[in-house]
Amino acid sequence: MERNKLPPITKSRLTADLKKLGVTSGDTIMLHAFVKAIGWIVDGPDIVIQALLEVLGKEGTLMMLASWEDSPWGAPPQVC
């Protein structure tokens, strides 16, 4: 199937797919994603985070990368 002909991605589909991958309530997940690679997401990219949080539940942990690489504000000061 061509990339531009992929079906839209919904929160329920993401939730089901995450469960099929073995993600369960209480897990710890590190997210680093190029959201465009997922495809067209109904209601926007925040749905990916919402689906993950729903599957992880209140006891789960969602970690995300925070990087200064290529930051328009420059590198943070060096700590010696």
C-alpha positions in Angstrom: 0.0 0.0 0.0 1.4 3.4 -0.9 2.2 5.7 1.9 -0.3 8.4 0.9 -3.0 5.8 0.7 -2.6 4.4 4.2 -5.8 4.5 6.4 -6.1 7.2 9.0 -4.7 6.3 12.4 -7.2 6.6 15.3 -6.6 6.6 19.0 -8.5 3.2 19.3 -6.2 1.7 16.6 -3.1 3.0 18.3 -4.3 1.7 21.7 -5.0 -1.7 20.2 -1.6 -1.8 18.4 0.3 -0.9 21.5 -1.4 -3.7 23.4 -0.6 -6.1 20.6 3.1 -5.0 20.9 2.9 -6.0 24.6 2.6 -2.6 26.3 0.6 -3.1 29.5 -0.6 -1.0 32.4 2.2 -0.1 34.8 5.0 -0.3 32.1 7.7 2.3 31.6 8.0 3.4 28.0 10.6 5.7 26.4 9.1 7.6 23.4 11.2 9.0 20.6 9.1 9.1 17.5 9.0 10.9 14.1 5.2 11.3 14.2 4.9 11.7 10.4 6.2 8.2 10.0 3.0 6.9 11.7 0.8 8.4 9.1 -2.2 10.7 9.2 -3.4 10.7 12.8 -7.1 11.7 13.4 -7.2 14.7 15.7 -3.4 15.3 15.5 -0.2 14.0 17.0 -1.3 14.5 20.6 -3.4 11.3 20.1 -0.2 9.3 20.2 0.6 10.5 23.7 -3.0 10.0 24.8 -3.1 6.4 23.5 0.2 5.6 25.3 -1.0 7.2 28.6 -4.3 5.3 28.3 -2.5 1.9 27.9 0.1 2.7 30.5 -2.5 3.7 33.1 -1.9 5.7 36.3 0.9 3.4 37.4 2.8 3.5 34.1 5.5 5.9 33.1 6.0 7.7 29.8 9.5 9.1 29.3 10.4 11.4 26.4 13.7 12.7 25.0 14.5 16.3 25.6 17.5 17.3 23.5 19.3 20.6 22.9 20.9 19.3 19.6 20.1 21.8 16.8 18.4 24.1 19.3 17.8 27.6 17.9 18.8 28.9 21.4 22.3 27.4 21.4 23.9 24.8 23.6 23.3 25.0 27.4 26.2 26.3 29.5 28.9 23.8 30.4 28.9 22.7 34.0 32.4 22.0 35.4 
